[in-house]
Amino acid sequence: MNSTPQFPLRGLFRRLLGPFAGLEPEAIALDNDEWEALRRRVPFIACLTPEERSRLRELIGQILAQKEFIGIAAEPEPWQCQVIAAYAALPVLELGLEPYRDWRTLILYPDTFVPEHEWVDEAGIVHQGAIPQSGEAWERGPVILSWNDVERDAAVVVHEMTHVLDAGNGEVNGFPPLPRGHSPEAWTEDFSRAFDGFVAAVESGRVPESELPLDPYAATAPEEFLAVAVESFFFEPGRLREAMPEIYEHLVAYFGQEPHRRGALIASSTQTAVENAP
């Protein structure tokens, strides 16, 4: 089920045949009513400069045109797709959509989903189990989200899109393709040191969870450390900048953005934004 608006026949042919002809579908322009409704639902838009808002609006239209939104149990409403597209566009505000070239499909569940997973522990033993998820990104595959979790905290969209960016080097490992001039050695050294220190703090139990600079989930793997750090970068920039200045500066250089100039803490609950709207 595709939640994007109906296209004229010419636009449909362009959408279907465009990838084979080296073309992308024309962006879907949000009308003024749609844009104002989206601004009420997405708190971070108010923190952007006029130029950034204009660029975000354009990127949202490109995402809606180029990516397929599929609902499980119910077809996503256009406004839901617009909210997700807004949060997906935030990390690439200065990068454009090229880093998302391998991402084509967004699958939306109504609530937390429970996929089967297989993993190997340190002893080499293979385990299988069902783990509840609010989001998931497959390498060179779809991004999967739970709408209820997006409503509670849309930072989950940024988290999963970070995995898409991370996969640009061929695997999801906490080391995305870096811009020209960004030292891979410095990135690896600083992220490895920060990750090891964070894991030690979590495992020691001596630091209360509320005082940790990141959610403890960041300690599960380098790629999760990166994704959680990026969440903090965009929505708790003051905290990340103070606690992990090297990581913050790497992300500034990577994304070409300085979220701390927008505010130390930026809301990411779409549900609260609607409730508090005038």
C-alpha positions in Angstrom: 0.0 0.0 0.0 1.5 3.3 -1.1 0.4 6.3 1.0 1.7 9.0 -1.4 -0.9 11.1 -3.2 -2.3 10.1 -6.5 -0.1 11.0 -9.5 -1.1 12.0 -13.0 -0.3 9.4 -15.5 2.8 11.2 -16.8 4.1 11.4 -13.2 3.4 7.7 -12.6 5.4 6.7 -15.7 8.2 8.9 -14.5 8.1 7.3 -11.0 8.1 3.7 -12.4 10.6 4.2 -15.2 12.7 7.0 -13.8 15.3 4.8 -12.0 16.0 2.9 -15.2 16.4 6.1 -17.1 18.6 7.8 -14.5 15.7 10.1 -13.5 14.0 10.6 -10.2 10.3 11.4 -9.8 9.4 15.1 -9.5 9.2 16.2 -5.9 5.7 16.4 -4.3 5.1 20.0 -3.3 3.4 20.4 0.0 0.7 23.1 -0.2 0.6 25.8 2.4 -2.0 24.1 4.5 -0.1 20.9 4.6 3.1 22.7 5.4 1.5 24.7 8.3 0.0 21.5 9.7 3.4 19.8 9.5 5.1 22.7 11.3 2.6 22.2 14.1 3.4 18.5 14.4 7.2 18.7 14.0 8.8 20.9 16.8 12.3 21.2 15.3 11.1 23.1 12.2 10.5 26.2 14.4 14.2 26.1 15.3 15.5 26.2 11.7 16.4 29.3 9.8 14.2 30.4 6.9 16.7 29.0 4.5 16.9 25.7 6.3 13.1 25.5 6.4 12.9 26.0 2.7 15.5 23.3 2.1 13.7 20.9 4.5 10.4 21.5 2.7 12.1 20.6 -0.6 13.7 17.5 0.7 10.4 16.3 2.2 8.8 16.6 -1.2 11.7 14.6 -2.8 11.5 11.9 -0.1 7.7 11.5 -0.6 8.2 11.3 -4.4 11.1 8.9 -4.4 10.4 6.6 -1.5 7.6 4.1 -1.0 5.6 4.2 2.2 3.9 0.9 3.0 1.6 0.4 6.0 1.1 -2.8 7.9 -2.6 -3.3 9.1 -3.5 0.2 7.8 -2.4 2.5 5.0 -0.4 5.4 6.3 -2.1 8.8 6.1 -0.3 11.4 3.9 0.3 13.6 7.0 2.0 10.6 8.7 4.3 10.1 5.8 5.1 13.9 5.8 6.1 13.7 9.5 8.4 10.8 8.9 9.8 12.4 5.8 10.6 15.6 7.9 12.6 13.7 10.4 14.3 11.6 7.7 15.3 14.8 6.0 16.8 16.5 9.0 20.1 14.5 9.0 20.6 15.2 5.3 19.6 18.8 5.4 23.0 19.9 4.2 23.9 16.6 2.4 21.0 16.1 0.0 19.4 12.7 -0.7 22.3 11.0 -2.3 23.4 9.3 0.9 19.9 7.7 0.9 20.2 6.3 -2.6 20.0 2.6 -1.4 16.9 3.3 0.7 13.7 2.9 -1.2 11.0 1.7 1.1 9.5 2.7 4.5 7.4 0.1 6.3 5.1 1.4 9.0 3.6 -0.7 11.8 0.9 0.7 14.0 2.8 -0.2 17.1 5.9 -1.8 18.4 6.7 -4.9 16.3 8.4 -8.2 17.3 10.7 -9.6 14.5 12.7 -12.8 14.9 16.4 -12.2 15.3 19.5 -14.5 15.2 22.7 -13.6 16.9 26.0 -15.1 18.0 27.3 -14.6 21.5 31.0 -14.2 22.5 31.3 -18.0 23.0 30.2 -18.5 19.4 26.7 -19.9 20.3 23.9 -19.0 18.0 20.7 -17.6 19.6 17.3 -17.0 18.2 14.6 -14.8 19.7 11.8 -12.3 19.2 12.8 -8.8 20.3 10.3 -5.9 20.4 11.4 -3.1 18.2 10.3 0.5 17.7 12.4 0.8 14.5 14.8 -1.2 12.3 16.9 -0.5 9.2 18.0 -3.3 6.9 21.3 -2.9 5.0 20.4 -1.8 1.4 16.7 -2.6 2.3 13.7 -1.0 4.0 13.4 1.1 7.1 10.8 -0.2 9.4 9.1 2.0 12.1 6.3 1.8 14.7 4.0 4.8 14.4 3.2 4.8 18.1 6.9 5.1 18.8 7.3 7.8 16.3 4.5 9.8 18.0 6.1 9.3 21.4 9.6 10.2 20.2 10.3 10.8 16.5 14.1 10.7 17.2 13.6 7.0 16.4 13.4 8.1 12.7 16.7 9.9 12.9 18.2 6.8 14.7 17.2 4.5 11.9 18.2 6.9 9.1 21.6 7.1 10.7 21.9 3.3 10.1 21.1 4.0 6.5 23.9 6.6 6.3 26.2 4.2 8.2 25.6 1.5 5.6 27.0 3.6 2.9 30.4 2.0 3.3 29.0 -1.5 2.8 28.1 -2.4 6.3 26.6 -0.9 9.4 29.5 -0.6 11.8 29.6 3.0 13.1 31.8 4.2 10.3 29.8 6.0 7.6 31.4 7.4 4.4 33.1 10.6 5.6 33.2 13.9 3.7 36.4 14.9 2.0 39.0 16.2 4.4 37.4 14.4 7.4 40.2 12.2 8.9 39.1 8.5 9.1 41.8 7.9 11.7 40.6 10.7 13.9 36.9 9.5 13.6 37.9 5.9 14.4 40.1 6.9 17.4 37.7 9.3 18.9 34.6 7.1 18.5 36.4 4.0 19.7 37.6 5.8 22.8 34.2 7.3 23.5 32.4 4.0 22.9 34.8 2.0 25.1 34.5 4.6 27.9 30.7 4.6 27.7 30.5 0.8 27.8 32.7 0.8 30.9 30.5 3.4 32.5 27.3 1.4 31.8 28.8 -2.0 32.8 30.2 -0.6 36.1 26.8 0.5 37.2 28.4 3.3 39.2 26.9 6.0 37.1 23.1 6.4 37.4 21.3 6.0 34.1 19.9 9.5 34.3 23.5 10.9 34.5 24.8 9.0 31.5 25.4 11.2 28.5 23.5 8.8 26.2 20.8 6.1 26.5 22.4 2.8 27.7 21.4 1.2 24.5 24.4 3.0 22.9 26.6 0.5 24.7 25.3 -2.5 22.7 27.5 -2.0 19.6 29.5 0.7 17.8 26.7 1.2 15.2 24.2 1.8 18.0 26.5 4.2 19.8 26.7 6.2 16.6 22.9 6.2 16.0 22.1 7.1 19.6 24.8 9.8 19.6 23.2 11.3 16.4 19.8 11.3 18.2 21.4 13.3 21.0 23.3 15.5 18.5 20.0 16.7 16.9 17.7 16.8 20.0 20.0 17.1 23.0 22.9 19.0 21.4 23.8 20.9 24.6 24.2 17.7 26.6 26.2 15.9 23.9 28.5 18.9 23.3 29.3 19.2 27.0 29.7 15.5 27.7 31.4 14.3 24.5 32.9 17.4 22.7 35.0 15.4 20.3 32.0 13.3 19.1 29.9 16.4 18.8 32.5 18.1 16.6 32.9 15.1 14.4 29.1 15.1 13.8 29.1 18.9 13.1 31.7 18.2 10.4 29.9 15.2 9.0 26.3 16.7 8.9 27.4 20.3 8.3 25.0 21.4 11.0 25.4 23.0 14.5 22.2 22.0 16.4 23.4 23.6 19.6 22.8 27.0 18.0 19.1 26.0 17.7 18.8 25.2 21.3 20.3 23.0 24.1 17.2 20.7 24.1 14.9 20.3 21.1 11.5 18.5 21.5 10.9 15.4 19.3 7.5 14.2 20.4 5.0 14.8 17.6 2.1 13.9 19.9 3.0 16.6 22.4 3.6 19.1 19.6 0.0 18.6 18.4 -1.4 18.8 21.9 0.4 22.0 22.6 -0.4 23.7 19.3 -2.4 26.9 19.4 
